[in-house]
Amino acid sequence: MKILVPVKRVIDYNVKPRVKADGSGVDLANVKMSMNPFDEIAVEEALKLKEAGKAEEVVAVSIGPAKAQETLRTALAMGADRAILVETDDAVEPLAVAKILKAVAEEEEPGIVMLGKQAIDDDSNQTGQMLAALMDRPQGTFASKVEIEGDSVSVTREVDGGLETVKLTLPAIITTDLRLNEPRYATLPNIMKAKKKPLDTKTPADYGVDTAARLTTTNVSEPPVRQAGEIVEDVDALVAKLKSMGVA
């Protein structure tokens, strides 16, 4: 079985984003970029399934600018077998991403498409669900445990009331949550090997997908600065303060 793992290039989670002076978006100039953390978890889980003998090949795919090759090389250094870059400078929205992934999946015919539940740059949490709908495949979202059993896969997911386990007939779509695993670090020898692994470059046009934006961002701004707290002497002072503020 083959596992297809989409990965996205985003601002590193340790970096505080800066809003552009004109409020048109987030400033990406001279900012450290890395693989979306949820996608790292998806890569790790795919590799663990391969190491357990449940899969024969792990293919990473990314949709974005030429620099997204760095993200794919990270996936290859972690252990993915090969990679596909669908190169575009457009800000591709979730529906267009899902359409491209559908076309890639139809070519690659993976048993599982495993992707992060959301990207930390837009937090859309839509691509996996859209892909499942477009391909008419069963989906297991927010996976905290994945077990392959013959021609099916059991996905344990967190819900409001606790844990829910769903059994999906392969091929299937799975989106990963934080508690699924701890991604490995790429070793120096594997980083060097990754440079020789195959990385194919395509374009959205190769898959017949229009990436034109359907949404318009009117303004981006910093969140309001949180006001400093105030220490009171006792409960009576607290109640009096709340009453003066009109909240008690």
C-alpha positions, 0 to 999 in steps of 0.5 A, spaced: 500 500 500 502 507 498 500 512 503 500 520 500 502 525 505 500 532 503 505 537 507 504 545 507 510 550 508 508 555 513 511 560 518 515 556 523 510 556 529 516 559 534 515 565 530 511 571 532 507 573 525 508 580 523 502 584 520 504 588 513 504 596 514 498 596 509 494 591 513 493 587 507 496 580 510 502 577 514 509 579 512 513 573 510 519 577 508 525 574 512 521 570 516 523 562 518 518 557 514 518 550 516 513 544 515 506 545 518 506 541 525 500 537 524 503 535 517 509 533 520 505 528 525 502 525 518 509 524 515 511 520 522 505 516 522 505 514 515 513 512 516 511 508 522 506 504 518 511 503 513 516 501 518 510 496 521 510 493 514 503 496 513 505 500 507 510 499 502 511 507 499 510 514 502 509 519 497 510 527 500 506 532 496 506 540 497 502 545 493 506 552 493 512 556 491 519 553 489 521 554 496 516 549 498 522 544 495 525 545 502 519 542 506 519 536 501 526 535 503 524 535 510 519 530 509 524 526 505 529 526 510 524 524 515 524 517 511 519 519 505 521 515 499 519 521 494 516 527 493 511 531 488 511 539 488 505 542 485 508 549 484 504 555 484 505 562 487 498 563 488 495 563 495 491 556 494 485 556 498 483 549 501 478 547 495 483 548 490 488 544 494 483 539 495 482 538 487 489 538 486 490 533 491 484 529 488 488 529 481 494 527 484 491 521 488 488 519 482 494 518 479 498 515 485 492 511 487 494 511 495 491 506 500 491 512 505 491 520 504 494 522 511 494 530 512 494 534 518 487 536 520 489 544 519 495 548 517 497 553 523 497 559 518 489 559 516 487 554 521 481 552 516 481 545 517 477 544 511 482 540 506 481 533 508 474 533 509 473 537 502 478 531 499 474 526 502 467 529 499 470 530 492 473 523 492 467 520 495 472 516 500 471 515 507 474 519 512 477 519 519 478 526 522 482 528 528 486 522 529 489 520 535 490 513 533 491 509 527 491 501 526 490 498 519 487 491 519 487 488 512 483 492 508 480 497 513 483 502 518 481 504 525 481 511 527 480 513 534 478 520 534 477 525 540 470 528 540 466 532 546 464 526 550 471 523 550 474 518 544 470 515 538 473 509 534 471 509 526 472 503 522 474 505 515 474 501 508 480 502 504 482 507 500 480 512 506 482 519 508 485 521 515 487 527 518 492 527 524 491 531 531 497 532 536 496 526 540 497 521 535 505 521 535 511 525 536 515 526 529 522 524 529 528 529 527 531 528 521 539 525 522 544 528 518 545 522 514 538 522 512 538 529 510 544 528 505 540 522 502 534 526 501 538 530 496 538 524 492 531 522 492 526 523 487 522 530 487 517 531 481 515 538 479 508 539 476 503 545 476 496 546 477 495 546 470 497 539 469 492 537 473 486 542 470 485 546 476 484 553 477 487 556 483 484 563 482 482 566 489 474 566 491 475 569 497 478 576 498 481 579 504 479 586 506 484 587 512 489 584 517 490 587 524 494 585 530 489 582 536 487 588 541 493 588 547 490 585 553 489 590 559 493 589 565 490 585 571 489 589 578 490 585 584 485 587 590 486 586 597 480 581 599 473 578 596 469 584 598 474 589 594 473 584 588 466 584 589 466 592 589 470 592 583 466 588 579 460 592 581 463 598 579 465 595 572 458 593 571 459 585 571 456 583 578 
